[in-house]
Amino acid sequence: MTEAQIMMESFLQSLAAGLLVGAIYGLMCVGLAMIFGIMRVINFAQGDFMMLGMYVAFYAFTLLGVQTIFGSYVGPYVSVVVAAPVLFLFGYLIHKLLISRVTGLRTAALEGEGHYAQLILTLGIALILQNGGMILFGSQLVSVRTPLSSSAWELGPFWGDFVSIFVNKGRIMASLFSVAIILALWFMITRSRLGKSLRAAADNPEASTYVGIDVERAHRIAFALGTCITAMAGGLLATNYPFHPFVGLEYVIVMYAGVVLGGIGSTIGAFWGGMAIGLVQQLSTLVLPTQLQNSVIFVVFLIIVILRPQGFFGRVVERT
Amino acid sequence: MAFLKSLVPFFGFVAAYALVAGLVENSYYQLMITLVLVWACFGLSWNMLSGYTGLISFGHASFFGIGAYTTVLGQVYFDISPWILMWVSTAFGALAGLLIGLPTFRLRGHYFALSMLAYPLAMLYVFEWLGYQEVTLPMKRESAWLYMQFEDHRWYTMVAILMLTAIVVITRQVERTRFGMALIAIKQNEAAAEAAGIDTLLWKLRAIALSGAIAGATGSFYAVVLLVVTPASVFGMLVSAQALTVSMFGGVGTVWGPIIGAAFLIPVGEILHAEFGSRIPGIQGVIYGLAIVVIIIAAPEGVFWKVRDLLRGRAASKAIQADEEATAAAGPAAPPKDEPGAFQPACSKRKISGEVILEVRGLSKSFGGLRAVDNVSFTVQRGMILGIIGPNGAGKTTLFNLLNGFLKPDSGEVILKGQNMVGRKPHVICAAGAGRTFQIMRPFARMSITDNVRVGAYVRAKSESEALEFARRAIARVGLADIADRQASALTTKQLRLMELARALASQPEILLLDETLAGLGHSEVNDVVNVIRGLADDGITIVIIEHTMQAMVRLVDHFVVLDHGAVLVDGAPEDVTRDPQVIEAYLGKKWRAYAQG
């Protein structure tokens, strides 16, 4: 195997890893984009919503008997589907009981349009979820185990007898699921009446109320939907990576970076933003020590945002 | 003197705090007492940037961490005392502020907030990779004092009290001078601040440098107190979050906020940790989180403002009521009342000189394929009132944005008093004598009219007292002198419009650009504002005013420029313009043109 072939092989391997993990990051980001893009609320608890999704999927799989009914191959994905409505309801209630008190029309008179209150409220919720999670679930690492995650397909050889890459079957499944969820969501947003009202509420909340859209309700559904989507991403991630109650902190930043890169307000942009983060993270290991993997994400993020503040898919709207 | 007086409550607090601290011998509780002050200082650092400018930073741990690592590494490698390293950390913090601020201030709102998050996290991994996972300060048994290593923990508290005092004095000093006014103006409306003659980038950089310096010093002291530094404990997201938490909990934009927040949250967190942490790990975090959630729902703007509003609430609402009755009885203070619709010649005692104060030559600006302003030329003579009218979307506001420097034209010239202003920043153009108001008002709700207007005065005023004097005069000219101390949040639309006008006036402009000053006003209110504007013109200020309704304008202006689809449609005297078939068509459509001619 020549030097070039070795390089090619590790490049392709990293590229594949980046695409696979990027697809899941993308889904997480889409979930956040539903909340951040539509309501413009910075939700620090989004990572913890994802953590909840992981645990609900985990307990559905182990305690509720999804594993015994569907087996270890299909079971983990069924658990993700089981977790979705649970987290939808959770998000719905969190918005109704807490978030709605510091967002929407009520905040017009508040300092900084209520942003300060929103931030600190979601920080408080994040603290409760993390620590409550530790009490309820314990702090040891768990995962939704599927045999797929410990086997791989070999692709190649691409270059003579060499240069072949291994892709983990579990990750492939998770990525495919992720893409399927996004396609379904995209269809819903662009075609359905609900989707239209969500987009209208995002674009101009005030005008939306004039044309008879219940913005409060649109926000509540967006919040619930965003929670549910990120939670599903969490469930998919849980089939490949072990997790603990504080896992949200690691991902919430990835999510925001992805959403900002994609352009605030663009749902599909958020997916590509998340994908970009996954690729940068994996490809950076080719040239830099693994420890700096996360630093590279942030540096690339800063460079892109400063050069193109509106993100890949955003538009500049500024009025005096 | 007034300044010292305003600090009396703070000195009272500090004295009481020092007294209590002096009585506590238990070193665990003493540490807690010290940490309250540390986080209060850090909160004040955050408040300096984010509280006053409104640019929320999620990344204040950058400065904190740089300060902490400067101090530990400085002592470990060079054996320098923390007494000196604290100042080095302060300088590094300020430098980091400038380096981070320079690129990041290109961003606004959420983009700024989230980008700030990236800096400390990037640094965190770099410090880990460099092998500084855990750095301990070497113990100095012989010359402990020289190395700020006190056996009696109360000394740390005393040092922290000195630090806090210094920071509070600095913050108060900033608050009451043009520095603070500039930051607050940026918070309410950056564009308006720039138009009021404030060099926004410069002031933001000063704020972040000062904020970084304070955070650097605080981080340095934190390292000395805890003796050990890890990347997560100084660069971690929770550190940045702590600054936000104490400030927002206590109240943003006041020195008291971070102090109240730290004094409540830090002990609660620590005590919960000590009491319950060992029995049910995590319960302390849940209770702490719940406390934050409950209080922020009850007081979304923080404890300080809630308490203050409660205390002032009753008194203020009574005063306003009494006031309104008085105004209603007295009627509008403004001079002669015009009958609505009556056609009065615009010039009364006004002299329009031949001197051209503003000349616009061939100005064009496109957005994508849309020519928003298309080859516009006109001249304004000193002393005249020029009305720019046109239907919605005709390019009026874009034209103003080109005139005062928010936008750069694709081609053409803007000549103000003989100088080409194209490419100059808005604050430079303001300093050159062109003031402006905005279609969308954004007053600083908690500030008095006087303070709102004072912001506009700094571009000309050399001292604080002169700024106040300019503000007073401007307020008197628009007729708001009686209510000058009233909070902006209690004003009517008309009063807000007049306040905006006063703010523009405070910069002592020679020419005023007014963007839809009459929008949203009732019939008699329009007359009052028109009279004020006329009064200004009588005093020799040249006025260019945009409106899309012609009615009120006809009675006000000497000359019209009618815009349609970005281009000048007609340019002429009011009588001629109102009869011009092209103008009627642009406004009402073709159908009416026939009527007008018939």
Contacts between the chains, C-beta under 8 A, distances in Angstrom:
chain1	res1	chain2	res2	distance
A	36	B	110	7.7
A	40	B	110	6.9
A	42	B	110	6.6
A	42	B	113	6.9
A	42	B	114	7.7
A	44	B	241	7.7
A	98	B	293	6.6
A	98	B	297	6.9
A	101	B	297	5.4
A	101	B	300	7.7
A	102	B	296	7.3
A	102	B	297	7.3
A	102	B	300	5.3
A	107	B	300	7.6
A	109	B	445	7.7
A	109	B	489	7.8
A	110	B	300	5.7
A	110	B	301	6.0
A	111	B	252	6.5
A	111	B	253	7.2
A	111	B	301	5.0
A	111	B	305	7.3
A	111	B	445	7.7
A	111	B	446	7.6
A	112	B	54	5.9
A	112	B	56	7.9
A	112	B	187	8.0
A	112	B	252	7.4
A	114	B	300	6.3
A	115	B	56	6.8
A	116	B	56	7.7
A	116	B	248	4.8
A	116	B	252	5.5
A	116	B	300	7.6
A	116	B	301	7.0
A	116	B	302	7.4
A	117	B	248	7.4
A	117	B	296	5.5
A	117	B	300	3.6
A	117	B	301	6.9
A	119	B	56	7.2
A	119	B	244	6.3
A	119	B	248	6.6
A	120	B	244	6.7
A	120	B	245	6.2
A	120	B	248	4.3
A	120	B	249	6.4
A	120	B	292	6.3
A	120	B	296	5.2
A	121	B	292	7.6
A	121	B	293	6.1
A	121	B	296	5.0
A	121	B	297	7.2
A	123	B	241	5.9
A	123	B	244	7.1
A	123	B	245	6.3
A	123	B	292	6.9
A	124	B	289	4.6
A	124	B	290	7.3
A	124	B	291	7.9
A	124	B	292	3.5
A	124	B	293	4.1
A	124	B	296	6.7
A	125	B	289	6.8
A	125	B	293	6.5
A	126	B	289	7.5
A	127	B	285	5.2
A	127	B	286	7.4
A	127	B	288	6.0
A	127	B	289	3.3
A	127	B	292	7.1
A	128	B	285	7.3
A	128	B	286	5.2
A	128	B	289	3.6
A	128	B	290	6.1
A	128	B	293	7.1
A	129	B	289	8.0
A	130	B	282	7.9
A	130	B	285	6.4
A	131	B	282	3.9
A	131	B	283	7.1
A	131	B	284	7.3
A	131	B	285	2.9
A	131	B	286	4.7
A	131	B	289	6.8
A	132	B	282	6.9
A	132	B	285	7.9
A	132	B	286	5.0
A	133	B	282	7.8
A	134	B	281	6.3
A	134	B	282	3.7
A	134	B	285	7.7
A	135	B	280	6.0
A	135	B	281	7.3
A	135	B	282	4.5
A	135	B	283	6.3
A	135	B	286	7.0
A	139	B	281	7.6
A	245	B	282	7.9
A	249	B	237	6.4
A	253	B	117	6.5
A	253	B	118	7.9
A	253	B	121	6.3
A	253	B	237	7.3
A	256	B	114	5.1
A	256	B	117	7.0
A	257	B	114	7.6
A	257	B	118	7.1
A	260	B	110	7.7
A	260	B	111	6.3
A	260	B	114	5.4
A	260	B	115	7.7
A	264	B	110	6.4
A	264	B	111	7.5
A	289	B	129	6.2
A	291	B	125	6.2
A	291	B	128	6.0
A	291	B	129	4.2
A	292	B	125	5.9
A	292	B	126	7.0
A	292	B	129	5.4
A	293	B	125	7.7
A	294	B	121	6.9
A	294	B	122	7.8
A	294	B	125	4.9
A	295	B	121	7.8
A	295	B	122	4.6
A	295	B	123	7.9
A	295	B	124	7.9
A	295	B	125	4.1
A	295	B	126	5.5
A	295	B	129	7.6
A	298	B	118	3.9
A	298	B	119	7.5
A	298	B	121	5.3
A	298	B	122	3.8
A	299	B	118	7.7
A	299	B	122	5.5
A	301	B	115	7.6
A	301	B	118	5.4
A	302	B	103	7.7
A	302	B	104	7.9
A	302	B	115	6.0
A	302	B	118	5.1
A	302	B	119	7.4
A	302	B	122	7.5
A	305	B	107	6.7
A	305	B	111	6.3
A	305	B	114	8.0
A	305	B	115	5.3
A	306	B	103	4.9
A	306	B	104	7.0
A	306	B	106	5.9
A	306	B	107	7.0
A	306	B	115	7.3
A	309	B	106	6.6
A	309	B	107	5.3
A	309	B	108	8.0
A	309	B	111	5.5
A	319	B	440	7.3
A	320	B	191	4.6
A	320	B	192	8.0
A	320	B	397	6.9
A	320	B	401	6.1
A	320	B	406	6.0
A	320	B	438	6.0
A	320	B	439	7.5
A	320	B	440	7.4
